[in-house]
């Protein structure tokens, strides 16, 4: 499915007002809940491609969702790793990540009462940024009415900082969520991963599975924190 984000053709997500971004998040949630009732589906993949380099085939601002009859390999690996951590430590690895980043502060890009944006430790790509709810929620479907405007605020602010700092780069963002069959996992924590397309994945990365990132996450977070955001609406 294609979720059209605005009637305006020549704009992008970072320039939308927060209330319009909140409307898009509500559309995500409504489609997530509706497709959960279809027994054929085990997972809902929500994502946005911005810019041709990032795979956008349509220039009009839009997001996409694909309902899958299986759990993707990437999600299964994340779930397995989170469950191993939980079995060993007794806590959610993402909740511990949030606590560690808030205590250190070096990799925090932005936060409000309900959400935090961070440059993840050992980021795979320059200026890779994650958005996480501060409260533990395994499934995107657990988002509350009160969470929506807070998520809109942190998403707009983060995307606008990236646009201003990096000259409106192409990017992908993906909502990572627990499968429909595990909506209350104590080990997993839903989040959004934003990946600016500033470099090309080449032979070493494809051959090894390792990523070369020329920008330390602490430096990326500092650049983004220091990028002043003024209300910009298109």
C-alpha positions in Angstrom: 0.0 0.0 0.0 1.1 3.6 -0.7 0.4 6.2 2.0 0.3 9.7 0.4 1.6 12.1 3.0 0.5 15.5 1.5 -1.4 16.9 -1.5 1.7 19.1 -2.2 4.0 17.5 -4.8 7.1 19.6 -4.4 7.9 19.2 -0.7 9.3 16.6 1.6 8.6 15.1 5.0 10.9 17.4 7.0 9.0 20.4 5.8 5.5 19.2 6.8 3.9 20.7 9.9 3.9 18.4 12.9 0.1 18.0 12.8 0.4 16.7 9.2 3.1 14.3 10.3 0.9 13.2 13.2 -1.9 12.4 10.6 0.6 10.2 8.7 1.5 8.3 11.9 -2.2 7.8 12.6 -2.6 6.4 9.1 0.3 4.0 9.8 -1.4 2.9 13.0 -4.8 2.5 11.4 -3.4 0.3 8.6 -1.3 -1.6 11.1 -4.3 -2.5 13.2 -6.6 -3.3 10.3 -4.1 -5.7 8.7 -3.5 -7.3 12.0 -7.0 -8.7 11.7 -6.1 -10.6 8.6 -4.8 -14.1 9.6 -2.7 -14.4 6.4 -0.2 -11.8 7.7 2.5 -12.2 10.3 4.4 -9.0 9.9 3.8 -5.4 8.6 6.8 -3.6 7.1 6.4 0.2 7.2 9.0 2.3 5.4 9.8 5.5 3.5 12.2 6.0 0.6 13.2 9.6 0.1 15.1 10.5 -3.1 15.8 8.4 -6.2 19.2 7.2 -4.8 17.2 5.7 -1.8 14.9 3.9 -4.2 12.0 6.3 -4.4 10.3 5.7 -7.8 7.7 8.5 -7.2 8.7 12.0 -6.3 5.4 12.8 -4.5 6.0 12.4 -0.8 4.7 9.0 0.3 5.4 6.1 2.6 4.8 2.4 1.9 3.7 -0.7 3.7 3.9 -4.3 2.8 2.1 -7.0 4.8 4.0 -10.2 4.8 2.9 -13.8 5.4 6.2 -14.5 7.2 8.6 -12.7 9.6 11.5 -11.1 7.7 15.0 -12.6 8.4 16.3 -9.2 9.7 13.4 -9.1 12.3 14.0 -12.7 13.3 17.7 -12.0 13.9 16.9 -8.8 16.0 14.3 -10.7 18.0 16.6 -13.6 18.7 19.5 -11.3 19.8 17.1 -9.3 22.0 15.8 -12.5 23.6 19.3 -13.8 24.3 20.2 -10.5 26.0 17.0 -10.6 28.0 17.7 -14.2 29.1 21.1 -13.2 30.3 20.5 -9.7 31.7 16.8 -9.8 32.6 16.2 -6.5 30.8 15.4 -5.2 27.4 18.5 -4.3 25.4 16.8 -1.3 23.9 15.7 0.0 27.2 19.2 -0.4 28.5 20.5 1.4 25.3 18.2 4.3 26.0 19.3 4.6 29.7 23.0 4.4 28.6 22.6 7.1 25.9 20.7 9.4 28.2 23.3 9.0 30.9 26.2 9.7 28.5 24.6 12.2 26.2 27.2 12.1 23.5 25.1 10.2 20.9 21.7 11.9 21.7 20.4 13.9 18.8 17.1 15.0 20.2 14.6 14.0 22.8 11.2 14.9 24.2 9.1 13.5 27.0 8.2 10.3 25.2 10.8 9.7 22.5 14.6 9.9 21.9 16.6 10.1 18.7 20.2 8.7 18.9 23.1 8.0 16.7 23.6 4.3 17.5 26.8 2.9 18.8 28.7 1.3 15.9 26.4 2.9 13.3 26.6 1.2 9.9 26.1 4.4 7.9 27.2 8.0 8.3 24.5 9.9 10.3 22.4 6.8 10.8 19.8 7.8 13.5 17.4 5.7 15.5 14.1 6.9 17.1 12.9 4.9 20.1 9.9 5.3 22.5 11.3 5.8 26.0 8.6 3.5 27.5 9.0 -0.1 26.7 6.8 -1.2 23.7 7.5 -4.2 21.6 5.0 -3.4 18.9 4.3 -0.3 16.9 0.6 -1.2 17.5 1.1 -0.3 21.2 1.5 3.4 20.4 -1.0 5.5 22.4 -3.0 8.6 21.3 -0.7 10.7 23.5 2.4 9.2 21.8 1.5 10.3 18.3 2.2 14.1 18.6 5.4 13.3 20.5 6.5 11.0 17.8 5.6 13.5 15.1 7.7 16.1 17.0 10.8 13.9 17.2 10.5 12.6 13.6 10.1 16.0 12.1 12.9 17.5 14.2 15.3 14.7 13.3 14.5 14.7 9.6 14.8 18.5 9.5 18.1 18.4 11.2 19.4 15.9 8.7 18.0 18.0 5.8 19.6 21.2 7.1 22.9 19.6 8.1 23.4 17.4 5.0 21.5 19.3 2.3 18.3 17.2 2.1 20.0 13.9 1.5 18.2 10.8 0.2 17.3 8.4 3.0 15.4 5.4 4.0 13.5 5.0 7.2 12.1 1.8 8.4 9.8 1.0 11.3 11.2 -2.0 13.2 8.4 -3.7 15.2 7.7 -7.0 16.8 5.7 -9.5 14.6 1.9 -9.6 14.9 2.3 -12.9 16.9 4.6 -11.3 19.6 3.0 -7.9 20.4 4.0 -7.9 24.1 7.6 -9.3 24.0 9.5 -8.1 27.1 12.7 -8.4 25.2 12.0 -6.4 22.0 11.4 -2.7 21.6 10.0 -1.1 18.4 11.9 1.7 16.8 12.6 3.7 13.6 15.9 3.5 11.8 16.8 6.4 9.6 19.6 5.7 7.1 20.8 8.6 5.0 22.3 7.4 1.6 25.6 9.3 1.7 27.8 6.4 0.7 27.6 3.4 -1.5 27.6 -0.2 -0.3 30.4 -1.9 -2.3 32.3 -5.2 -2.6 33.7 -5.3 0.9 30.3 -4.7 2.6 28.5 -7.1 0.4 31.2 -9.7 0.7 31.8 -9.5 4.5 28.6 -8.2 5.9 30.7 -5.5 7.7 30.1 -1.8 7.1 32.7 1.0 6.8 31.4 4.2 8.4 33.7 7.2 8.0 31.8 9.4 10.6 31.9 8.5 14.2 28.3 8.4 15.7 29.4 10.8 18.5 30.5 13.4 15.8 27.3 12.8 13.8 25.1 13.4 16.9 27.1 16.5 17.7 26.6 18.0 14.3 22.9 17.2 14.4 22.4 18.6 17.9 24.2 21.8 16.9 22.0 22.2 13.8 19.5 24.9 14.7 15.9 24.0 13.7 13.5 26.7 12.9 9.9 26.0 12.1 9.8 25.4 8.3 6.5 24.6 6.7 5.7 23.9 3.1 
